[in-house]
């Protein structure tokens, strides 16, 4: 009887050891998977940035697209007749901003209120682009990341090094 009890205890200990080992291996496997899951958003962002750069490369050759020396691309949707702003002016605009994949991240149109701001206190692409416009004009800007938010991105939606698209209506130079 003692021999059977010892054999049973030995079998239970072996089974417990095997189960603990299986749990440990399984736990490692899950953490590896979550590590992969955490890497996926970064991979997706890198892919999105690559697609963004490809978009601008293809876009520059489309009819009506003008490319400035800095790399800013734009299309005149409606030519204005008023005055053009200087970098030190305050302007009032309506605008919509999207990523190159079409994801909208901001819109004064949606809020129903135009925005006023000093032109030299926004991203470089806006400072440069709006100086090309006249009051009453509406342009579509295709802004390379280095003229936008660069490697820091903005607001969680705009990732690092993402190119941006803005449709901007210059209402007034204040």
N, C-alpha and C positions, 0 to 999 in steps of 0.2 A: 504494500500500500504506500509506503514512504517513497518507493522508487517511482510509482505512478504519479504521486503528488509532485515530486521533483521534476519529472519529465513534463508534466503539465505546466508547472511554473516556468520552466525553461522555454516551452513553446509559446507561452503568453508573452514572456520577455522578448523573444525573437520577433513575434508578431508586432508588439509595441514598437520595437526598434525599426522594423520595416515601415510601419505606418508613420513614425516620426520622420524617417528619412524621406518618405514619399511626400509628406507635407512640406518639408524643407525644400525639396527640389521643385515642387509645385509653386511654393512661395517665390523662389528665385525666378521661375519662369514668368509668373505674373508681374514681378517688378521689371523684368526685361521688357515685357509687353507694354507696360505703362510707360517705360522709358522710350519705347518706339513711338507710342501714342504722343508723348510730349514732343518728340522730334518731328512728327508729321506736320503740325502747324508751321514750324519753321521751314520745312521743305516746301510746303504749299506757298508760303510767303515768297520764298526764293523763286519758285516757279512763276508766281504772279508778277514779280519784278522783272523777270526775264521776258514774259509776255508783254509787259508794259513797254519795255525797251523796243521789242519787235514792233509793237503798235506804232510808236513814234517813227521808227525807221521806215515803215511802209506808208505812214500817213503823210510824210513830208513830200511825197511825189504825187499826191492826189491833186486834182484840179482845184484851184482857188486857195490852196495852202501857201502861205508866205512864211519863210523861215528867217529869223533875225540872226545876227552874228552870234548871239549868246546861245542859240539853239531853241529859243521860244518859237513855237509854231502858232499861227493864227489864221482864221478865216473871217472875213468881213461878212456879217449877216445883214447888217443895215448900216450904211454910212451916216454918221451924224452930221449936223450942220452948225452946232454950237462951238464953244471954245474947247481946246485941249488942255488937260491938266498938266501941271509941273509936279515933280516928285514931292515938293513941299506943300502942295495944295491938299485940302480936304475934299473928298468926293462923296457923292451919294450914288449908290448902284443897286440894281437888282441882279441876282446871280444864282446860278446852280452849279454845284461842284460834284463831279463823279470821278471814279477811278476809271482806268482804261477798259475795264471789263463791264462798265455801265453801272456799277454800284453807286447810287447817290449817297453822299455823306453830308451834304448841307445845301440849303436852299432858302434864300430870302423870299422867293415866290411862295413857298409853302407856308412861311410865317406870315405872309401878307404885308410885310413891312420892309421897305428898302433899308440898306445899311449905309451909314456915313462913317468915314474914318480918314485919318491922315494917310495919304498915299505912300509915304515913306515908312509906314509902320506895319506893312503887310509883307507877304512873301515877295521875293524879287521878281518873279514872273508877273505878278499883278502890277508892281511898281513900273516895270518896263512896258507891259502890255497896255495898261490904261493910258499911258502917255501917248500912245499911238492913236487913241480914239478921240472923237469929238462928242460933245453933249448930244444926246439923242441917238447915238450909235449903239449897235449891238454886235459884239464879236464873240467868236468861240476861240478860246485859248487852249493850246495843248502844251502843257508846262512840264519840262523835264524835271526830275527830282532835285537836281542841283539848283534849280530856280524856285523850288517849292520847299519841302521840309527836310530834304536830304536824308542822311542816315538816321536821324532821330524819329522820323515819322510824326504823326499827330493824332490825338484823340482816339487811339485804339483802332479806328477803321483804316486810317492811312498808315500803312506800314513803312518801314525804313526804305528809302530809295525808290519810292513809288512815284511814277509820273501821274499828272492830274489833268483833268479836262474841266474847264470852266466856261459856261456861257455867261457873258457879262453885258449888262445894259447900263451905259453911263447916263444917269439921269441928270446929274448936276455937278458942276465944279463950284464949290463953295468959296 
